[in-house]
Amino acid sequence: MNITNDIRYIGVNDHEIDLFEGMYIVPEGMAYNSYVILDEKIAVMDSVDAKFGEEWLKNLEAALNGRTPDYLIVQHMEPDHSANITVFMEKYPAAKMVASVKAFQILAQFYGTDYADRRIVVKEKDTLELGTHTLQFVGAPFVHWPEVIMTYDQKDKVLFSADAFGKFGALDSEEDDWACEARRYYFGIVGKYGAQVQAVLKKTAALDIAVICPLHGPVLSENLSYYLDLYNTWSAYGTETEGVVICYTSVYGHTKEAAELLAAELEAAGCPKVAVNDLARCDMAEAVEDAFRYGRIVLATTTYNAGMFPFMETFIHALTERNFQNRLVGMIENGSWALQAEKAMRAALEGCKNLTYTDTTVQIKSALNDDSRAQIKALAAELMK
């Protein structure tokens, strides 16, 4: 695939993987992206996962057409992008590796060498001349590892964005909704580092970008403001979609009934979007994605061992470790002899910034009755204000 006249795509698709990073379901596979810039000097942008080294090198050789690369630019040391560095460096002994000082430290930890005699250490605003192409480096620490750099090609106005602007799914998959899987990817993997993403977005705002080449997902070359605006909303923990997400756990179906009744009340009142997640059965990463997508969330759970049900505890932990904030929160608690779930959920959310709680908390004693149904109506009305 030609990105520009001088830039080729040499990445691979992975349809063997079931869990990305050992936890994220990827039914459409994954893409490990790599690129090569062909100029007077040749720069290869990152490698790929260990299982695809042979395929990657064949793609590279086809793009080189008999030439030899001068540089391997390593933007990110996570093994799905760095696993073939040593193979490349052995195959091309005259090539130099270009990366941040932190990347070389991590390189030694993974692969037992830092290529002291073949390395070029770069930092913010450093440049590398290839001929007609000048590469400018953009520091992107903790987006989402500390060693990350991005690379801007001044000639073709291409931003090689490391893991930023990536998404789940192989490039030959049928999934065509970029935002859906990019959002799940962002909040699952990068979501904790909103402040760092905001800092990088400010840096890239000064660049004239025509194409974004991420390490996962498709190359982005049209309507870039759409992707940049989404990243700005996500990293600022803003509301992307008006609506309410209801996340619940239920043992014998009564809390589920309450969650579904609340959803029906909201829809009847004209709520633009209601998303409902059964935390024991849904993809937890999708529930996390919804929690950050919508501005209003309802947490519904049973009292369990004088606290909250384990799946709710796991879910709230997933939110807090990603800096959950700026939301209106409603709660539904159920208990047969001691209502403790609301107290436990509030305690778990204590460290979150800018959370506002509804005045109404629905209290169910074992099963719904007229009082708790009235509370659900009141909660729906508050959420619709």
C-alpha positions in Angstrom: 0.0 0.0 0.0 1.3 3.5 -0.9 0.7 6.1 1.7 2.4 8.8 -0.4 4.9 8.6 -3.3 7.7 7.8 -0.9 6.0 6.1 2.0 4.9 2.5 1.9 2.8 0.4 4.3 4.6 -2.8 5.3 2.5 -4.0 8.3 0.7 -7.2 8.9 -2.8 -8.5 10.0 -3.2 -10.9 12.9 -6.3 -13.1 12.8 -4.8 -15.7 15.2 -5.1 -13.5 18.3 -8.0 -13.9 20.6 -7.1 -11.5 23.4 -5.1 -8.3 22.8 -2.8 -7.5 25.7 -4.2 -10.6 27.4 -7.6 -9.1 28.1 -9.3 -7.3 25.2 -11.5 -9.4 22.9 -10.7 -8.8 19.3 -13.0 -10.8 17.1 -11.9 -8.8 14.0 -8.2 -9.4 14.8 -5.4 -6.8 15.0 -3.2 -4.9 12.6 0.4 -4.3 13.5 1.4 -1.3 11.4 4.9 -0.6 10.0 6.0 1.9 7.3 9.0 2.6 5.3 10.1 6.0 3.9 12.1 5.8 0.7 14.5 8.7 0.2 18.2 9.2 -0.3 18.3 7.4 3.1 15.6 4.9 4.0 13.8 4.9 7.4 11.7 2.0 8.6 9.0 3.0 11.1 8.7 0.3 13.9 8.5 -3.5 13.6 5.7 -5.9 14.3 4.6 -8.7 16.7 7.0 -11.7 17.1 4.8 -14.1 15.2 4.9 -12.1 12.0 8.6 -11.3 11.6 9.0 -13.3 8.4 6.0 -11.7 6.7 7.1 -8.2 7.8 10.6 -8.7 6.4 9.2 -9.9 3.1 6.9 -6.8 3.0 10.0 -4.7 3.7 12.1 -6.3 1.1 9.4 -5.9 -1.6 9.2 -2.2 -0.7 13.0 -1.8 -0.7 13.4 -3.3 -4.2 17.0 -4.2 -3.6 18.0 -1.2 -1.5 19.2 -1.3 2.1 17.5 0.6 5.0 19.6 3.2 6.9 17.4 3.6 10.0 14.9 1.7 12.2 12.9 4.3 14.0 11.4 2.8 17.2 8.5 5.0 18.5 7.2 2.5 21.0 8.8 -0.5 22.8 5.7 -2.6 23.5 6.5 -6.1 22.1 3.7 -6.0 19.5 5.8 -3.3 17.8 9.4 -4.0 19.0 9.6 -7.8 18.8 11.5 -7.9 15.5 14.1 -5.2 16.3 16.9 -7.7 16.8 16.0 -9.6 13.7 16.1 -6.4 11.7 19.4 -5.3 13.2 21.0 -8.6 12.4 19.7 -8.6 8.8 20.8 -5.0 8.2 24.1 -4.6 10.1 24.8 -1.1 8.7 21.4 0.3 9.9 21.1 2.5 13.0 18.3 2.4 15.5 16.6 5.8 16.3 14.7 6.1 19.5 14.3 8.0 22.8 16.8 7.4 25.7 14.1 5.6 27.6 13.3 3.3 24.7 17.0 2.1 24.7 16.7 1.3 28.4 13.6 -0.7 27.8 15.2 -2.4 24.8 18.0 -3.7 27.0 15.4 -5.1 29.4 13.5 -7.0 26.7 16.3 -8.1 24.4 19.5 -7.8 26.3 21.1 -5.1 24.2 20.8 -1.4 23.7 22.9 -1.3 20.5 25.3 1.2 22.0 27.4 1.4 18.9 24.5 1.7 16.5 22.0 4.0 18.2 20.8 7.5 17.7 19.1 9.0 20.7 16.4 11.6 19.8 14.2 13.9 21.9 11.5 16.5 21.4 12.1 18.7 18.3 15.1 16.8 17.1 15.2 16.2 13.4 16.6 13.5 11.1 17.3 14.3 7.4 16.6 11.6 4.9 17.1 13.7 1.8 14.0 15.5 0.7 12.2 14.3 3.8 12.9 15.8 7.2 11.6 13.9 10.2 10.7 15.9 13.3 10.3 14.0 16.6 7.5 14.8 19.0 7.8 13.6 22.6 4.7 11.6 23.7 5.6 10.2 27.1 2.9 8.0 28.6 0.8 7.9 25.5 0.8 5.3 26.7 4.3 4.2 27.7 7.1 6.5 29.0 9.5 6.1 26.0 7.0 7.0 23.3 7.9 9.4 20.5 5.9 10.4 17.5 7.4 11.3 14.2 6.3 14.1 11.8 7.4 14.0 8.1 7.7 17.6 7.1 7.6 17.0 3.4 4.5 14.8 3.1 2.9 16.2 6.3 2.5 12.7 7.7 2.3 12.1 11.5 3.4 8.7 12.6 1.4 8.7 15.8 2.6 5.5 17.6 -0.4 3.9 19.5 -2.4 7.1 19.4 -5.4 7.1 16.9 -5.2 3.3 16.9 -8.1 0.8 17.0 -8.9 -2.8 17.4 -9.3 -4.9 14.2 -7.2 -6.1 11.3 -7.1 -3.9 8.2 -8.9 -6.6 6.2 -11.7 -7.0 8.7 -15.3 -6.1 8.0 -15.5 -3.6 10.9 -15.9 -0.2 9.3 -17.1 1.9 12.3 -13.8 3.5 13.3 -15.1 5.3 16.4 -16.6 2.1 18.0 -13.4 0.1 18.2 -11.1 3.1 18.5 -13.1 4.3 21.6 -12.9 0.8 23.2 -9.2 0.7 22.4 -8.6 4.3 23.7 -10.3 3.9 27.0 -9.1 0.4 27.6 -5.4 1.2 26.9 -4.8 4.9 26.9 -7.7 6.2 29.0 -5.7 6.8 32.2 -3.4 9.2 30.4 -5.8 11.9 29.4 -3.6 14.8 30.5 -0.6 13.4 28.6 -2.8 13.0 25.4 -4.0 16.6 25.8 -0.4 17.7 26.0 0.5 15.9 22.8 -2.6 17.2 21.0 -1.4 20.7 21.8 2.0 19.9 20.2 0.5 18.4 17.1 -2.0 21.3 16.7 1.1 23.3 15.6 1.8 20.8 12.8 0.2 20.8 9.3 -1.0 17.2 9.2 -2.4 15.6 6.1 -2.1 11.9 7.0 -2.0 10.1 10.4 -0.2 6.7 10.4 -0.9 4.9 13.7 0.6 1.6 14.8 -2.9 -0.1 14.9 -5.8 0.4 12.6 -6.3 2.2 9.3 -4.2 5.1 8.0 -6.3 8.3 8.4 -6.2 10.7 5.5 -9.7 12.3 5.2 -11.7 14.4 7.6 -8.9 14.5 10.2 -10.8 17.0 12.3 -13.3 14.2 13.2 -10.6 12.0 14.7 -8.8 14.9 16.4 -12.0 16.2 17.9 -12.9 12.7 19.3 -9.4 12.4 20.8 -9.8 15.8 22.3 -13.2 14.9 23.9 -11.9 11.5 25.1 -8.7 12.8 26.6 -10.5 15.7 28.3 -13.0 13.2 29.8 -15.9 15.1 28.1 -19.3 13.8 26.9 -19.2 12.4 23.4 -22.8 11.3 23.1 -25.9 12.7 25.0 -27.6 9.9 26.8 -27.5 7.6 29.8 -25.6 4.3 30.4 -27.0 1.9 32.9 -24.5 -0.7 34.3 -25.9 -3.4 36.6 -25.3 -6.7 38.3 -28.2 -9.0 39.4 -28.3 -12.2 41.3 -32.0 -13.3 41.0 -33.2 -10.8 38.4 -34.7 -8.1 40.6 -31.9 -5.6 40.0 -32.0 -6.4 36.3 -35.7 -5.7 36.3 -35.1 -2.3 38.0 -32.4 -1.4 35.4 -34.7 -2.4 32.5 -37.6 -0.4 34.0 -35.3 2.7 34.4 -34.3 2.3 30.7 -37.9 2.1 29.6 -38.7 5.2 31.7 -35.8 7.1 30.1 -36.8 6.1 26.6 -40.4 7.0 27.2 -39.2 10.4 28.3 -37.3 11.0 25.1 -33.7 10.2 26.2 -31.7 10.3 23.0 -29.7 7.2 23.8 -29.9 4.6 26.6 -27.2 1.9 26.8 -27.6 -1.0 29.2 -24.8 -3.3 30.3 -25.1 -6.5 32.4 -21.6 -6.5 33.9 -21.6 -10.2 34.5 -22.1 -11.0 30.9 -21.0 -8.1 28.7 -17.6 -7.3 27.4 -16.3 -5.3 30.4 -14.2 -3.1 28.0 -17.4 -2.1 26.2 -19.1 -1.1 29.4 -16.0 1.0 30.3 -16.2 2.5 26.9 -19.9 3.4 27.4 -19.1 4.9 30.8 -16.8 7.4 29.2 -18.9 8.0 26.2 -22.1 9.2 27.9 -22.3 12.1 30.4 -24.7 10.3 32.7 -24.3 6.9 34.3 -26.4 4.7 36.6 -24.8 2.0 38.7 -27.2 -0.7 39.9 -26.1 -3.6 42.1 -26.9 -5.9 45.0 -25.5 -5.7 48.4 -23.0 -8.6 48.6 -20.9 -9.5 51.7 -21.8 -6.1 53.2 -20.4 -4.4 50.0 -21.2 -4.5 46.3 -21.4 -7.4 43.9 -17.9 -8.4 42.6 -18.6 -7.6 38.9 -19.6 -4.0 40.0 -16.5 -3.7 42.1 -14.3 -4.8 39.1 -16.1 -2.3 36.9 -15.7 0.7 39.2 -12.1 -0.2 39.7 -11.7 -0.1 35.9 -13.3 3.3 35.8 -11.2 4.8 38.7 -7.9 3.6 37.3 -8.7 5.4 34.1 -9.4 8.7 35.9 -13.2 8.6 35.6 -14.6 12.1 36.0 -17.0 14.8 34.9 -20.2 12.7 35.2 -23.6 12.7 36.7 -24.0 9.4 38.7 -27.2 7.8 39.8 -27.4 4.6 41.9 -29.8 1.7 42.4 -29.0 -0.6 45.4 -30.7 -3.9 46.4 -30.5 -5.7 49.8 -32.7 -8.1 51.6 -31.6 -7.1 55.2 -28.9 -4.5 55.0 -28.6 -1.9 52.1 -24.9 -1.3 51.8 -24.2 -1.2 48.1 -24.6 2.5 47.6 -22.2 3.3 50.4 -19.7 0.9 49.0 -20.0 2.3 45.5 -19.6 5.9 46.7 -16.6 4.9 48.7 -15.0 3.3 45.6 -15.6 6.5 43.6 -14.3 8.9 46.2 -11.1 9.7 44.4 -12.9 10.7 41.1 -13.0 14.3 40.1 -16.2 16.3 39.3 -18.8 13.6 40.0 -22.3 14.8 40.7 -24.7 12.4 42.3 -28.5 12.4 41.8 -30.7 13.3 44.8 -32.6 10.1 44.2 -31.1 6.7 45.0 -33.3 3.8 44.3 -33.5 1.4 47.2 -34.9 -2.1 46.6 -35.5 -4.5 49.5 -35.3 -7.9 47.8 -37.8 -7.1 45.0 -39.5 -4.1 43.3 -42.5 -2.7 45.0 -44.6 0.5 44.6 -42.1 2.6 46.5 -39.0 1.5 44.5 -40.9 1.9 41.2 -41.7 5.5 42.2 -38.1 6.0 43.0 -37.1 4.8 39.5 -39.5 7.3 38.0 -38.0 10.1 40.1 -34.5 9.0 39.1 -35.4 9.0 35.4 -36.8 12.5 35.8 -33.6 13.7 37.4 -31.5 12.1 34.7 -33.6 13.8 32.0 -33.1 17.4 33.4 
